[in-house]
Amino acid sequence: MSPPARPAAARNPRILIVEDEPALLRALQINLRARGYEVAAAPTGREALAEATRQPPDAILLDLGLPDLDGAEVIRELRGWSAAPVIVISGRAGSGDKMGALDAGADDYVIKPFNMAELLARLRAALRHGDHAPDRARFSIGRCEIDLTSHTITRNAGPLPAARPAAGQPATPAAGQPATPSETVHLTPTEWRLLEILLTSAGQLVSSDRLLTEVWGHGFERSTHYLRFHMARLRRKLEDDPPRPRYLLTEPGMGYRYQP
């Protein structure tokens, strides 16, 4: 009789450090790795959002004074789809900065310079609370269920289309026919990035300039034909009635919107 299978080892928590001071970043990396955490790092807000999308962290240590975005803006974008605890580590000691970060969705606020042992204790507490946080990475577009964490899209079963009638015969409804099986919808990396930005800004207008800059980079702000092409592809893959979209909407002359 063979021995029972050994259960898979639990994955160590993954921590994303968003910090542009090399010395502090290195100190945090050394201390976290010494305690068994997996560590990822990003020196800018845009890189942090991209990294959090690629490999969702279990918690985030975030500086407010980043080179490209204010940390509060990064928190607001994250909170559209991620429930990962965010601990701000900042040299800003003013109550207005602290309240702004907490109102944006931060879970804790630590002022630099800080005691490493205290920061690690706060991190452990945040991870415990994060285990019970609601899932903010799942969205629906019609019959499509989208999971941003696993980057999967499943189109749920629906009725089979009505059979083509014989010549001269009226079409018959599909009532009573079996359902089609669920299927996986595949997106290109560009389509994923566009969709993630729209979903994480649910109900809000996202300007064409922002979409073009975040997906293709600076210098592409006038390449609106890129957006039209890829948005049309997304609608064909996700909407039940692509010519008359219900969820992925165009705001003429301004941008696009995901309407839940």
C-alpha positions as CSV (number, residue, x, y, z in Angstrom):
1,M,0.0,0.0,0.0
2,S,1.5,3.3,-1.0
3,P,1.8,6.1,1.6
4,P,-0.7,8.9,1.5
5,A,0.1,11.9,-0.8
6,R,1.8,14.7,1.0
7,P,-0.3,17.9,0.9
8,A,1.1,20.7,-1.2
9,A,3.0,23.3,0.8
10,A,1.3,26.6,1.4
11,R,2.6,29.5,-0.7
12,N,4.5,32.2,1.1
13,P,2.7,35.6,1.0
14,R,3.8,37.8,-1.9
15,I,4.6,41.4,-1.0
16,L,4.9,44.2,-3.5
17,I,7.1,47.0,-2.5
18,V,6.5,50.3,-4.3
19,E,9.5,52.5,-3.4
20,D,11.9,54.6,-5.4
21,E,14.6,55.0,-2.7
22,P,17.2,52.3,-3.5
23,A,18.6,52.0,0.1
24,L,15.1,51.7,1.7
25,L,14.0,49.3,-1.0
26,R,17.0,47.1,-0.4
27,A,16.5,47.1,3.4
28,L,12.8,46.1,3.0
29,Q,13.7,43.3,0.5
30,I,16.3,41.8,2.8
31,N,14.1,41.9,5.9
32,L,11.1,40.5,4.1
33,R,13.0,37.7,2.3
34,A,14.7,36.8,5.6
35,R,11.3,36.1,7.0
36,G,10.1,33.9,4.1
37,Y,8.1,36.4,2.1
38,E,8.1,36.4,-1.7
39,V,9.0,40.0,-2.8
40,A,8.4,42.0,-5.9
41,A,9.4,45.6,-6.3
42,A,8.4,48.6,-8.5
43,P,9.9,52.1,-8.4
44,T,7.0,53.9,-10.0
45,G,3.2,53.9,-9.8
46,R,2.6,52.6,-13.3
47,E,5.1,49.8,-12.8
48,A,3.4,48.9,-9.6
49,L,-0.1,48.7,-11.2
50,A,1.3,46.6,-14.0
51,E,3.1,44.2,-11.6
52,A,0.0,43.9,-9.4
53,T,-2.0,43.0,-12.5
54,R,0.6,40.4,-13.7
55,Q,1.1,38.7,-10.3
56,P,-1.4,39.9,-7.7
57,P,0.3,40.5,-4.3
58,D,-1.0,39.5,-0.9
59,A,-0.1,42.9,0.5
60,I,1.5,46.1,-0.8
61,L,4.0,48.5,0.9
62,L,3.6,51.8,-0.9
63,D,5.4,55.1,-0.8
64,L,3.3,58.2,-1.6
65,G,6.0,60.2,-3.2
66,L,6.5,58.3,-6.5
67,P,8.2,59.8,-9.6
68,D,5.1,59.5,-11.9
69,L,1.9,59.2,-9.8
70,D,0.9,60.2,-6.3
71,G,0.6,57.1,-4.1
72,A,-3.1,58.0,-3.3
73,E,-3.9,57.7,-7.0
74,V,-2.2,54.3,-7.2
75,I,-4.4,53.2,-4.2
76,R,-7.6,54.4,-5.9
77,E,-6.7,52.5,-9.1
78,L,-5.9,49.3,-7.1
79,R,-9.0,49.5,-5.1
80,G,-11.1,49.2,-8.3
81,W,-10.2,45.5,-8.5
82,S,-7.8,44.4,-5.7
83,A,-8.5,43.8,-2.0
84,A,-4.9,43.3,-1.1
85,P,-4.0,45.2,2.0
86,V,-2.0,48.4,1.4
87,I,0.4,49.8,4.0
88,V,1.6,53.3,3.2
89,I,5.2,54.1,4.1
90,S,5.8,57.8,3.7
91,G,7.8,60.7,4.9
92,R,4.6,62.8,4.9
93,A,3.6,63.2,8.5
94,G,0.7,65.6,8.0
95,S,-2.8,64.5,9.0
96,G,-4.2,65.6,5.6
97,D,-1.8,63.2,3.7
98,K,-2.7,60.3,6.1
99,M,-6.4,60.9,5.8
100,G,-6.2,61.2,2.0
101,A,-4.4,57.9,1.8
102,L,-6.8,56.1,4.1
103,D,-9.8,57.6,2.3
104,A,-8.3,56.3,-1.0
105,G,-8.3,52.8,0.4
106,A,-5.1,52.3,2.4
107,D,-5.3,49.9,5.3
108,D,-2.5,51.4,7.4
109,Y,0.0,54.4,7.4
110,V,3.6,54.3,8.7
111,I,5.7,57.4,8.8
112,K,9.4,57.3,7.8
113,P,11.8,56.7,9.5
114,F,10.1,53.7,11.0
115,N,11.0,50.8,13.2
116,M,11.3,47.7,11.0
117,A,9.9,45.3,13.7
118,E,6.8,47.5,14.0
119,L,6.3,47.6,10.2
120,L,6.6,43.8,10.0
121,A,4.1,43.5,12.9
122,R,1.7,45.8,11.0
123,L,2.2,43.7,7.8
124,R,1.4,40.5,9.6
125,A,-1.8,42.0,11.0
126,A,-2.8,43.3,7.5
127,L,-2.3,39.9,6.0
128,R,-4.5,38.3,8.6
129,H,-7.3,40.8,7.9
130,G,-6.7,40.4,4.2
131,D,-7.6,36.7,4.4
132,H,-11.2,37.8,4.9
133,A,-11.4,40.6,2.4
134,P,-14.1,40.4,-0.4
135,D,-13.1,39.5,-3.9
136,R,-12.8,42.6,-6.1
137,A,-11.2,40.9,-9.0
138,R,-14.3,39.3,-10.6
139,F,-16.6,41.0,-13.1
140,S,-19.4,40.1,-15.5
141,I,-20.1,41.2,-19.0
142,G,-23.3,39.5,-20.1
143,R,-22.7,35.7,-19.9
144,C,-19.0,36.2,-19.5
145,E,-17.4,35.8,-16.0
146,I,-14.0,37.6,-15.8
147,D,-11.4,36.9,-13.2
148,L,-8.6,39.4,-13.2
149,T,-6.5,37.4,-10.7
150,S,-6.2,34.3,-12.8
151,H,-6.7,36.1,-16.2
152,T,-9.5,33.8,-17.2
153,I,-12.9,34.4,-18.9
154,T,-15.6,31.9,-19.0
155,R,-18.7,32.3,-21.2
156,N,-21.6,30.6,-19.4
157,A,-23.9,28.2,-21.1
158,G,-26.8,29.6,-23.1
159,P,-29.5,28.2,-25.4
160,L,-28.6,26.8,-28.7
161,P,-29.6,29.1,-31.7
162,A,-32.7,28.1,-33.5
163,A,-32.3,25.6,-36.3
164,R,-32.3,27.0,-39.8
165,P,-35.8,26.4,-41.2
166,A,-36.4,24.5,-44.5
167,A,-37.2,26.6,-47.5
168,G,-40.6,28.1,-47.2
169,Q,-41.0,27.2,-43.5
170,P,-41.2,29.7,-40.7
171,A,-38.3,29.8,-38.1
172,T,-39.0,27.9,-34.9
173,P,-37.9,29.2,-31.5
174,A,-35.1,27.6,-29.6
175,A,-37.2,26.9,-26.5
176,G,-36.6,23.5,-25.0
177,Q,-33.3,23.0,-26.9
178,P,-30.3,22.0,-24.8
179,A,-27.8,24.6,-23.7
180,T,-24.4,25.1,-25.2
181,P,-21.5,24.2,-22.9
182,S,-19.5,26.8,-21.1
183,E,-16.4,27.9,-23.0
184,T,-13.2,29.8,-22.3
185,V,-12.7,33.2,-24.0
186,H,-9.1,34.0,-25.0
187,L,-7.8,37.6,-25.2
188,T,-4.6,39.0,-26.5
189,P,-2.3,40.9,-24.0
190,T,-3.4,44.2,-25.5
191,E,-7.1,43.2,-25.1
192,W,-6.4,42.2,-21.5
193,R,-4.8,45.5,-20.6
194,L,-7.6,47.5,-22.2
195,L,-10.2,45.4,-20.4
196,E,-8.5,45.6,-17.0
197,I,-8.3,49.4,-17.2
198,L,-12.0,49.7,-18.0
199,L,-13.1,47.1,-15.4
200,T,-11.1,48.7,-12.6
201,S,-12.7,52.1,-13.5
202,A,-16.3,50.6,-13.5
203,G,-18.9,53.2,-14.2
204,Q,-16.3,55.9,-15.0
205,L,-15.4,57.5,-18.3
206,V,-11.8,56.5,-19.2
207,S,-10.4,59.0,-21.7
208,S,-9.0,57.8,-25.0
209,D,-5.7,59.6,-24.1
210,R,-5.4,57.6,-20.9
211,L,-6.1,54.3,-22.6
212,L,-3.6,55.0,-25.4
213,T,-0.9,56.1,-23.0
214,E,-1.3,53.2,-20.6
215,V,-1.5,50.5,-23.2
216,W,0.8,51.7,-26.0
217,G,2.9,54.4,-24.2
218,H,3.5,58.1,-24.7
219,G,3.4,59.4,-28.3
220,F,0.3,57.3,-29.2
221,E,-2.3,59.8,-27.9
222,R,-3.6,60.4,-31.4
223,S,-3.7,56.8,-32.5
224,T,-7.5,56.4,-31.8
225,H,-7.8,53.9,-34.6
226,Y,-5.9,51.4,-32.4
227,L,-8.7,51.8,-29.8
228,R,-11.5,51.4,-32.2
229,F,-10.0,48.2,-33.6
230,H,-9.3,46.5,-30.3
231,M,-12.6,47.7,-28.6
232,A,-14.5,46.2,-31.6
233,R,-12.6,42.9,-31.0
234,L,-13.4,43.0,-27.2
235,R,-17.1,43.5,-28.0
236,R,-17.2,40.6,-30.4
237,K,-15.6,38.3,-27.8
238,L,-17.6,39.5,-24.7
239,E,-20.9,41.2,-25.6
240,D,-24.0,39.2,-26.3
241,D,-25.0,41.7,-29.0
242,P,-21.7,43.3,-30.2
243,P,-23.3,45.9,-32.6
244,R,-25.4,47.1,-29.7
245,P,-23.1,46.8,-26.7
246,R,-24.6,46.9,-23.2
247,Y,-21.4,46.9,-21.1
248,L,-18.4,48.3,-23.2
249,L,-19.7,51.7,-24.2
250,T,-18.2,54.4,-26.4
251,E,-18.5,58.0,-25.2
252,P,-18.1,59.8,-28.6
253,G,-15.2,62.2,-28.7
254,M,-14.2,61.4,-25.1
255,G,-13.4,57.7,-24.5
256,Y,-14.9,54.5,-23.2
257,R,-16.7,53.2,-20.2
258,Y,-17.5,49.8,-18.6
259,Q,-21.0,50.0,-17.4
260,P,-21.8,47.2,-14.9
